[in-house]
Amino acid sequence: MRLWKFITGYVMIRVEGLSLEKFLNIAAQSGITVYDVQRVSYTVLRAVISAHGYRKIRRIVPEKYRITAEKKAGVPFGFIRLSGRKVLLIGLACLCVAVFVASFFVWDVRVTGIEKREAIALTKEMQSLGVFVGAFKGGVDIKEIETRLMVEHDEFAWANLRFKGVVAEIEVVLAEPPPEMVDETRPCDIVATKDALIESIMALKGRAAVAKGQTVREGDVLISGFIWDEGLTRILVAARGEVIGSVWYKAQVSAPMFNETRVPTGRTQTQRVIAIGADTAAVDAGCEFEEYDTEVIDEYDVVGLFLPVKVITLKHSEVKLRLEPADLQKLMVDLEERAFYDAQGLVPDNAEVVGHETVSEEKDGNLVVAVYVQTRENIGKVVYLEE
Amino acid sequence: MSRLSEIKKGIVQKFELSPEAVGCLRLTIIDNTNVYIENHRGIAEYTQKKVGINGDAFVIVISGGALQLERFGRDNVAISGDIRSVQYENLR
């Protein structure tokens, strides 16, 4: 209600006279609603009425009531006040027109649903399709762009372009990669994709070339599509089947078995340097210690110069390096955790982790921990035979 | 009860209407801070301690402190303040 009063304009009035209740009744009967009425004294009343009501009430109320406007506020009165300031009004009008015109153009392009790097690449691609900062929104064929995105990007399951104010929003949903299509008519072998120990083999078509418990190397034929028995005809088939292998993924990390500590000897040396911005120049001789720690003990600006020049006093404390044995048990647990985490990162999504083993050794003062994660997974892939 | 009030009462009963539909006064009190009155017949008295609102057959007198007419229109009036009592006076 207050916002509406502000938009339509209102007048705070002061009414003086006897029998102010009658004044209120006259106003109400005339269809003028009076707000925030306060009886200041027996003969004085303050109230708020609309701009239209103010004009009307002055005509209808008897002369015995003295009505004075204490404050006129709201949009209409603001415009009346501004009407004398033509340049300001022209400026306001120009601003409104500029904002209106600007709303027809794209001011930002946002891509959601894909990684940041890919989103940047798509934003660049969208420029060639006519969606860029500064593009006229009316000239963008949304349907066509969505169709082109879907056609040109197999990895997109769905693409949606919409304008939210002055922002062009492209929402992308990535598609699940389709399974590898195998040509059933072409003769092929099933070969190993990685080194493994055969856990099980089930040849649906073709002849099993390996047996359970056998180790295979990457590229070894597991199920052969070339069947030939002595005295019989050679047959070429499209080998099919599932070969489950036990695969080990190794990750190794190391850390020194000794921690280096810096023990102060008690010898110190001070040195002053002049610093200009990030550059420094020594005033005193350099530090004579072989190993030392440095701290700033004093710093003051050289006043009166335009450049930010400072004189800094440094304190060099001589230290001796001492090697102390690390807590091996804690170090071992820490390294094993890191190695296990790294090894798990190597395991493909479709593999089943069945166990892991840890091997550690000391080497050149370092503790080396290797974790082998064992998985069960399908290790076969189709390799077509040359005709 | 006046003749007019009797007629109104008869209409309301006959046609099963809401009483305020035939101009009966409707009073809504919220806590002791706000009173809304619809279908009033004008204001009889207004000070910061007392507000009298005319009905057809009576005057509703609201007493309290710092009373203010938040809104006073042709059909309804909203009163706010520290309300102590609401009374019917001059019942005819």
Contacts between the chains, C-beta under 8 A, distances in Angstrom:
chain1	res1	chain2	res2	distance
A	20	B	46	7.1
A	21	B	42	7.9
A	21	B	43	4.8
A	21	B	44	6.5
A	21	B	45	6.2
A	21	B	46	5.5
A	24	B	42	7.9
A	24	B	43	5.2
A	24	B	46	7.0
A	24	B	69	7.5
A	24	B	72	5.6
A	25	B	42	4.2
A	25	B	43	5.9
A	27	B	72	7.5
A	28	B	42	6.9
A	28	B	43	7.9
A	28	B	72	5.9
A	28	B	73	5.8
A	28	B	74	4.9
A	29	B	42	7.7
A	29	B	74	6.6
A	31	B	74	5.9
A	33	B	71	6.3
A	33	B	72	6.8
A	33	B	73	3.9
A	33	B	74	7.6
A	34	B	69	7.0
A	34	B	71	7.5
A	34	B	72	4.6
A	34	B	73	7.7
A	35	B	70	6.7
A	35	B	71	5.5
A	35	B	72	7.8
A	36	B	68	6.8
A	36	B	69	7.7
A	36	B	70	6.4
A	37	B	46	7.3
A	37	B	68	6.5
A	37	B	69	3.6
A	37	B	70	7.9
A	37	B	72	6.0
A	38	B	48	7.8
A	38	B	68	5.8
A	39	B	46	5.7
A	39	B	47	5.5
A	39	B	48	5.6
A	47	B	69	7.8
